[in-house]
Amino acid sequence: MLSPDQIDEYERDGFLVLRAQFESAEIERFERAYLRQPMDSSIPAGLRYPEPGRYTLAKSCLADPDLAAIAEHPRVLDPVTTLLDDDPVLTAFVVYDRTPGGGGLPRHNDYKRWRPVGSSMHWLFAIVPFTDYDDETGPLFVGRGSHRLERVQDRGGRALHVDPAVLPEDDSFVDPRLERGDLLLMNMHTWHKAGANRSGRPRAGFFNKYAARRYPPATGYYLFDDAAYGALSEAGRRVVAVHSDKAIATTRMLLQRQGGDGPEFLVTRDEDGARTLPGGPTFHERAIPDWDLGNYIAALHTAMREQVKVETPWATYVGDYDEGDALTRLYAYEMGDLGFPVPYAGEWLGIDDLRDAPLAIDYAARAADTWLDPTIVRGKGLTQAQSRIDQYAY
């Protein structure tokens, strides 16, 4: 259990170090499992491990039980649960390896509105180094107090807004002197940077991310496969929000406006003339190279422009739903009253009508109930292309 002083330290500084949380035998188990993984599937383009560079082992390497053990380890989940004040959900399971000669990383923070692992409104890092992060292997520098929680703004509506990040002063970065087996808990908005690896050994460790269950990523979760989910214990599986071997093949939109009797949702017709929600096939945007696929807002925008001549400035994730042999990732957007008064290609249904009307999909009313749930806190998800210009706009 964290003490009140430790909680205060995390909230004040944006990070907290818990020393010697894992014994050497546990770290050795993680290392052996990590080195069993097929590194060729996760390396940067043009490099061959262990050439100098920064390698990412992610995707569904969680499927190895010896690696999965860290995701549900009580020494991780107990303090994470306390700091999130909610059940934690694993949004990223990652090992970073900076091989000898690998360069550092400039200062940055990881709240990113285009990424499944970064677009929740309440998440944190859980970092466990496999080796000491010293002057030779490369320190992880952390910007004390750089998380600036007052940037989160409620502008009305069902999604919170985040003001542009404030660049911290150079002298705010400190080296917490992380050692093998420590646990660093770091706020999602905290700035950090990494030194180059000038040693003769790899600088590796877990850099996992957990979101509060009531704060889903605005782009949608990274979809773990069934093997990754199965590698966890029955109790530990609660940390995975979504898993499937099915592909996310379709994206749809709950487009909401305020009607005279409450919220209304736009319903269109499919190729067979049946009522459905607007949307279309997914594609991977690839405007910003990322391993954590799951943002289908660009595909959604394409379908909405074609079907209803609407492009929303942002969208936010509601859920993943079975639709035939694949999954549909469903987003929502709440319209204001400043739009141009033109007819829409479709009909507007209230929640009761949405529940009673015959639709080609059977999850529309359930999705609307989830969207309207006031206990769920949402952010604004953007496309990669939008974020290349300004991810804090709108």
C-alpha positions as CSV (number, residue, x, y, z in Angstrom):
1,M,0.0,0.0,0.0
2,L,1.2,3.5,-0.8
3,S,1.5,5.9,2.1
4,P,-0.3,9.3,2.1
5,D,3.2,10.9,1.7
6,Q,3.9,8.8,-1.4
7,I,0.6,9.7,-2.9
8,D,1.2,13.4,-2.3
9,E,4.7,13.0,-3.8
10,Y,3.2,11.5,-7.0
11,E,0.6,14.2,-7.3
12,R,3.1,17.0,-6.7
13,D,6.0,15.7,-8.8
14,G,4.2,13.7,-11.5
15,F,6.2,10.5,-10.7
16,L,7.0,8.2,-7.8
17,V,9.9,5.7,-7.5
18,L,9.4,2.5,-5.5
19,R,12.7,0.9,-4.9
20,A,13.6,-2.8,-5.2
21,Q,10.1,-4.1,-5.9
22,F,11.3,-7.1,-7.9
23,E,13.9,-9.7,-6.9
24,S,16.8,-10.6,-9.2
25,A,15.2,-14.0,-10.0
26,E,12.0,-12.3,-11.2
27,I,13.9,-9.9,-13.5
28,E,15.9,-12.8,-14.8
29,R,12.6,-14.6,-15.7
30,F,11.4,-11.5,-17.5
31,E,14.7,-11.2,-19.4
32,R,14.7,-14.8,-20.5
33,A,11.1,-14.5,-21.8
34,Y,11.9,-11.2,-23.5
35,L,14.9,-12.7,-25.4
36,R,12.7,-15.6,-26.6
37,Q,10.5,-13.2,-28.5
38,P,10.8,-12.8,-32.3
39,M,12.7,-9.5,-32.4
40,D,12.6,-9.2,-36.1
41,S,8.9,-8.5,-36.0
42,S,9.3,-5.5,-33.7
43,I,12.6,-3.8,-34.7
44,P,12.8,-0.3,-36.4
45,A,12.9,-0.4,-40.2
46,G,16.4,-1.0,-41.6
47,L,18.0,-2.4,-38.4
48,R,18.9,-5.9,-37.3
49,Y,19.0,-6.6,-33.6
50,P,21.3,-5.8,-31.8
51,E,22.6,-3.1,-34.1
52,P,22.6,0.3,-32.3
53,G,19.1,1.6,-31.9
54,R,15.9,1.6,-29.8
55,Y,13.9,-1.5,-30.3
56,T,10.2,-2.0,-29.3
57,L,8.8,-5.4,-28.3
58,A,5.1,-4.9,-28.1
59,K,2.1,-6.1,-30.0
60,S,1.0,-9.4,-28.4
61,C,4.2,-10.5,-26.7
62,L,1.9,-10.5,-23.6
63,A,1.0,-14.0,-24.8
64,D,4.2,-15.3,-23.1
65,P,3.1,-16.2,-19.5
66,D,6.5,-15.4,-18.2
67,L,6.2,-11.8,-19.5
68,A,2.5,-11.6,-18.7
69,A,3.2,-12.1,-15.1
70,I,4.4,-8.5,-14.8
71,A,1.1,-7.1,-16.2
72,E,-0.9,-8.5,-13.2
73,H,1.8,-8.5,-10.6
74,P,0.4,-7.1,-7.3
75,R,3.5,-4.9,-6.8
76,V,2.4,-3.1,-9.9
77,L,-1.3,-3.3,-9.8
78,D,-1.7,-2.3,-6.1
79,P,0.0,1.1,-6.4
80,V,-1.4,1.7,-9.9
81,T,-4.9,1.1,-8.6
82,T,-4.3,3.5,-5.7
83,L,-3.0,6.3,-8.0
84,L,-5.7,5.9,-10.6
85,D,-8.4,5.5,-8.0
86,D,-10.0,3.0,-10.3
87,D,-9.5,-0.5,-11.6
88,P,-6.5,-0.4,-14.0
89,V,-6.7,-1.5,-17.6
90,L,-3.6,-2.4,-19.5
91,T,-3.4,-0.1,-22.6
92,A,0.2,-1.0,-23.6
93,F,2.4,-3.9,-22.9
94,V,5.9,-2.9,-24.1
95,V,9.6,-3.8,-23.6
96,Y,12.0,-1.1,-24.8
97,D,15.6,-2.1,-25.5
98,R,18.2,0.5,-26.3
99,T,21.1,-1.5,-27.5
100,P,24.8,-0.4,-27.1
101,G,25.3,2.7,-29.1
102,G,21.6,3.5,-29.3
103,G,20.9,7.2,-29.2
104,G,18.7,9.0,-26.6
105,L,15.3,10.5,-26.9
106,P,14.5,14.2,-26.6
107,R,12.1,15.6,-24.0
108,H,8.4,14.7,-24.6
109,N,5.2,13.7,-22.9
110,D,3.0,10.8,-23.9
111,Y,-0.5,12.1,-23.8
112,K,-1.3,11.8,-27.5
113,R,-4.8,12.2,-28.9
114,W,-4.1,10.0,-31.9
115,R,-2.7,6.9,-30.0
116,P,-4.7,4.1,-28.4
117,V,-2.0,4.0,-25.7
118,G,-2.0,7.7,-25.0
119,S,-5.5,9.1,-25.5
120,S,-7.2,8.2,-22.2
121,M,-7.9,11.1,-19.9
122,H,-6.4,9.2,-16.9
123,W,-3.5,6.8,-17.3
124,L,0.1,6.3,-16.1
125,F,3.3,4.5,-16.8
126,A,4.6,1.5,-14.9
127,I,8.3,1.3,-15.7
128,V,10.5,-1.7,-14.5
129,P,14.1,-1.6,-15.6
130,F,16.0,-4.8,-16.3
131,T,19.3,-3.0,-15.6
132,D,20.5,0.1,-13.8
133,Y,19.7,3.2,-15.8
134,D,23.0,4.9,-15.0
135,D,25.3,7.3,-16.8
136,E,26.6,4.6,-19.1
137,T,23.4,2.8,-20.1
138,G,21.5,6.1,-20.3
139,P,19.4,7.7,-17.5
140,L,15.7,8.2,-17.8
141,F,15.2,11.9,-16.9
142,V,11.9,13.0,-15.5
143,G,10.5,16.6,-15.5
144,R,9.5,17.2,-11.9
145,G,6.1,18.9,-11.8
146,S,5.8,19.0,-15.6
147,H,2.4,17.2,-15.7
148,R,0.4,20.5,-15.0
149,L,-3.0,18.9,-14.3
150,E,-4.8,22.3,-14.7
151,R,-4.5,21.9,-18.5
152,V,-7.5,19.5,-18.5
153,Q,-10.6,21.6,-19.3
154,D,-14.3,20.9,-19.2
155,R,-15.8,22.9,-22.1
156,G,-19.2,21.2,-21.8
157,G,-20.4,18.2,-23.7
158,R,-19.3,14.6,-23.3
159,A,-15.5,14.9,-23.9
160,L,-12.9,16.8,-21.9
161,H,-10.3,19.0,-23.6
162,V,-6.6,19.3,-22.9
163,D,-4.8,22.6,-23.5
164,P,-1.4,22.6,-25.2
165,A,1.4,21.2,-23.3
166,V,3.8,23.7,-21.5
167,L,7.4,23.0,-22.2
168,P,9.2,22.4,-18.9
169,E,12.5,24.2,-18.0
170,D,15.7,22.2,-18.5
171,D,16.5,22.4,-14.8
172,S,13.2,20.7,-13.9
173,F,14.5,17.3,-15.3
174,V,16.0,15.0,-12.6
175,D,17.6,11.6,-12.8
176,P,15.7,9.3,-10.4
177,R,18.7,6.9,-10.6
178,L,16.5,3.9,-11.5
179,E,18.0,0.5,-10.7
180,R,17.2,-3.0,-11.8
181,G,14.0,-4.1,-10.2
182,D,12.7,-0.6,-9.3
183,L,9.2,0.5,-10.2
184,L,8.7,4.1,-11.6
185,L,5.1,5.3,-11.7
186,M,4.7,8.3,-14.0
187,N,1.8,10.5,-14.8
188,M,0.6,10.6,-18.4
189,H,1.4,14.3,-18.8
190,T,4.9,14.2,-17.2
191,W,7.7,15.1,-19.5
192,H,10.7,12.8,-19.8
193,K,13.7,12.1,-21.9
194,A,16.4,9.4,-22.2
195,G,20.2,9.4,-22.5
196,A,22.1,7.4,-25.1
197,N,23.4,4.0,-24.2
198,R,27.2,4.3,-24.1
199,S,27.7,0.9,-22.3
200,G,28.4,-2.5,-23.7
201,R,25.1,-4.0,-22.5
202,P,21.4,-3.5,-23.5
203,R,19.3,-1.0,-21.6
204,A,15.9,-2.8,-21.5
205,G,12.8,-2.7,-19.3
206,F,9.0,-2.8,-19.2
207,F,7.3,0.5,-20.1
208,N,3.7,-0.6,-19.6
209,K,0.7,1.8,-19.5
210,Y,-2.5,1.5,-17.5
211,A,-5.6,3.6,-17.8
212,A,-8.4,3.9,-15.3
213,R,-11.4,1.7,-16.4
214,R,-13.8,4.7,-16.4
215,Y,-11.4,6.6,-18.8
216,P,-11.3,4.7,-22.1
217,P,-8.8,5.8,-24.8
218,A,-10.4,8.3,-27.1
219,T,-9.2,6.4,-30.2
220,G,-10.2,3.0,-28.8
221,Y,-8.0,0.4,-27.1
222,Y,-5.2,-1.5,-28.6
223,L,-6.7,-4.9,-29.4
224,F,-4.8,-7.8,-27.8
225,D,-5.3,-11.2,-29.3
226,D,-6.9,-14.1,-27.5
227,A,-3.5,-15.7,-26.8
228,A,-2.4,-12.6,-24.9
229,Y,-5.6,-12.6,-22.9
230,G,-5.2,-16.3,-22.2
231,A,-1.7,-15.9,-20.8
232,L,-3.0,-14.1,-17.8
233,S,-4.5,-15.7,-14.8
234,E,-8.2,-15.8,-14.4
235,A,-8.0,-13.0,-11.9
236,G,-5.5,-11.1,-14.0
237,R,-7.6,-11.0,-17.1
238,R,-9.5,-8.1,-15.7
239,V,-6.7,-5.8,-16.8
240,V,-7.5,-6.4,-20.5
241,A,-10.4,-4.4,-21.7
242,V,-10.7,-5.8,-25.2
243,H,-9.3,-8.9,-26.9
244,S,-10.1,-10.9,-30.0
245,D,-8.6,-12.7,-32.9
246,K,-11.2,-11.1,-35.1
247,A,-10.1,-8.0,-37.1
248,I,-11.7,-4.6,-36.6
249,A,-13.1,-4.4,-40.1
250,T,-15.7,-1.6,-39.8
251,T,-16.1,1.7,-38.0
252,R,-19.3,3.4,-37.2
253,M,-20.5,6.7,-35.7
254,L,-23.1,7.6,-33.1
255,L,-23.8,11.1,-34.3
256,Q,-25.9,12.8,-31.6
257,R,-27.9,16.0,-31.6
258,Q,-30.3,17.4,-29.0
259,G,-33.9,16.9,-29.9
260,G,-37.0,18.3,-28.3
261,D,-37.3,15.2,-26.1
262,G,-33.7,14.4,-25.5
263,P,-30.7,13.1,-27.4
264,E,-31.3,11.9,-31.0
265,F,-29.0,9.8,-33.2
266,L,-28.6,9.7,-36.9
267,V,-29.6,6.4,-38.6
268,T,-28.8,5.7,-42.3
269,R,-29.6,2.9,-44.7
270,D,-27.2,0.2,-45.8
271,E,-26.9,-1.2,-49.4
272,D,-29.9,-3.5,-48.7
273,G,-32.0,-0.6,-47.5
274,A,-31.9,-1.7,-43.8
275,R,-31.4,0.9,-41.0
276,T,-28.0,1.1,-39.6
277,L,-25.4,3.6,-38.2
278,P,-23.2,5.5,-40.6
279,G,-19.7,4.1,-41.2
280,G,-17.6,2.0,-43.4
281,P,-14.5,-0.2,-43.8
282,T,-11.4,0.5,-41.7
283,F,-7.9,1.2,-42.9
284,H,-4.7,2.0,-41.2
285,E,-3.8,5.6,-41.6
286,R,0.0,5.4,-41.3
287,A,0.5,9.2,-41.3
288,I,2.5,8.8,-38.1
289,P,4.4,5.5,-37.7
290,D,3.2,3.7,-34.6
291,W,3.1,0.1,-33.5
292,D,-0.2,0.5,-31.5
293,L,-2.8,0.2,-34.2
294,G,-6.4,0.9,-33.2
295,N,-7.2,4.4,-34.3
296,Y,-9.8,4.2,-37.0
297,I,-11.0,7.8,-36.9
298,A,-9.5,8.6,-40.3
299,A,-11.6,5.7,-41.8
300,L,-14.6,7.0,-40.0
301,H,-14.2,10.5,-41.4
302,T,-13.9,9.1,-44.9
303,A,-17.2,7.2,-44.5
304,M,-19.0,10.1,-42.9
305,R,-18.0,12.5,-45.7
306,E,-19.2,10.1,-48.3
307,Q,-22.5,9.0,-46.6
308,V,-23.8,12.1,-44.7
309,K,-21.5,14.9,-45.8
310,V,-20.3,15.5,-42.3
311,E,-16.7,15.7,-40.9
312,T,-16.5,16.1,-37.1
313,P,-13.4,17.8,-35.6
314,W,-12.9,14.8,-33.3
315,A,-14.5,11.6,-32.3
316,T,-14.4,9.5,-29.1
317,Y,-14.4,5.8,-28.6
318,V,-17.6,4.0,-27.3
319,G,-16.9,0.3,-27.8
320,D,-16.1,-2.7,-30.0
321,Y,-19.0,-4.8,-31.2
322,D,-19.4,-8.1,-33.1
323,E,-20.7,-7.6,-36.6
324,G,-20.6,-10.8,-38.7
325,D,-17.2,-12.4,-38.8
326,A,-15.4,-9.2,-37.6
327,L,-15.6,-6.4,-35.1
328,T,-16.9,-2.9,-35.5
329,R,-15.2,0.0,-33.6
330,L,-17.8,2.5,-32.8
331,Y,-17.2,6.2,-32.0
332,A,-19.5,9.1,-31.1
333,Y,-19.7,12.8,-31.4
334,E,-22.1,15.3,-29.9
335,M,-23.2,18.1,-32.2
336,G,-23.8,21.6,-31.1
337,D,-26.4,24.0,-32.5
338,L,-24.2,26.0,-34.7
339,G,-24.2,23.8,-37.8
340,F,-25.7,24.9,-41.1
341,P,-29.5,24.0,-41.2
342,V,-29.5,21.5,-44.0
343,P,-31.2,18.1,-44.1
344,Y,-29.1,15.0,-43.3
345,A,-29.0,11.8,-45.3
346,G,-30.9,9.7,-42.8
347,E,-33.3,9.9,-39.9
348,W,-32.9,11.0,-36.3
349,L,-34.1,8.6,-33.7
350,G,-34.4,9.1,-29.9
351,I,-33.0,6.5,-27.6
352,D,-36.3,4.7,-27.2
353,D,-36.9,4.6,-30.9
354,L,-33.3,3.4,-31.4
355,R,-34.0,0.6,-29.0
356,D,-37.3,-0.4,-30.6
357,A,-36.6,0.2,-34.3
358,P,-35.5,-2.8,-36.5
359,L,-31.8,-2.2,-37.3
360,A,-29.4,-4.3,-39.3
361,I,-27.1,-4.2,-36.3
362,D,-28.2,-5.2,-32.8
363,Y,-25.9,-3.2,-30.7
364,A,-27.0,0.4,-31.5
365,A,-29.1,1.0,-28.4
366,R,-26.5,-0.7,-26.1
367,A,-23.8,1.6,-27.6
368,A,-26.0,4.6,-27.1
369,D,-26.5,3.7,-23.4
370,T,-22.8,3.4,-23.0
371,W,-22.2,6.7,-24.7
372,L,-24.7,8.4,-22.4
373,D,-23.3,6.9,-19.2
374,P,-22.3,9.9,-17.1
375,T,-19.7,7.8,-15.1
376,I,-17.5,7.3,-18.1
377,V,-15.0,10.1,-18.7
378,R,-13.9,10.7,-22.3
379,G,-11.4,12.7,-24.3
380,K,-11.1,13.8,-27.9
381,G,-9.6,11.5,-30.4
382,L,-7.9,12.8,-33.6
383,T,-6.6,11.3,-36.7
384,Q,-2.8,11.1,-37.2
385,A,-3.0,13.6,-40.0
386,Q,-4.8,16.1,-37.8
387,S,-2.3,15.6,-35.0
388,R,0.7,16.3,-37.3
389,I,-0.5,19.9,-37.4
390,D,-1.8,20.4,-33.8
391,Q,-3.0,17.6,-31.6
392,Y,-4.4,20.1,-29.1
393,A,-6.7,21.9,-31.6
394,Y,-10.5,21.8,-31.5
